[in-house]
Amino acid sequence: MQKENCTHCRKPIVCNVDDISNCDCQKVELLDETVQFLYDKTQHDCLCNDCLKKFDELTKFSLTNKFPKRPTEMVEGLHFYMENGYFVFTETYHFLKGRCCKNGCRHCVYGIHK
């Protein structure tokens, strides 16, 4: 067992990478689509169970809600919020977008620039 930090929220976790079938993360049931997203589109390593559940909820949401194609389709509080006059895009927005823009966004779900 190794002490790690969740590569999304940075919370300390214990990873059992040497015996993954007995790792705590195996207790979380995930949609196949969530697992595919994590493997194919992110660079996350060890994730805490809370983040795994969050990614699963984002996946479930994405199955019935698509990325807003026009700015008028964006919903404040869901896709973005305002901070000091600037748009700050949410995790939901980034997840629905389907790819990392590599701008180091605050709520990036891809684990690429953290």
Summary of the structure (lengths in Angstrom):
residues: 114
radius of gyration: 15.2
end to end distance: 23.6
largest distance: 48.4
contacts: 284
relative contact order: 0.16
helix: 40%
strand: 15%
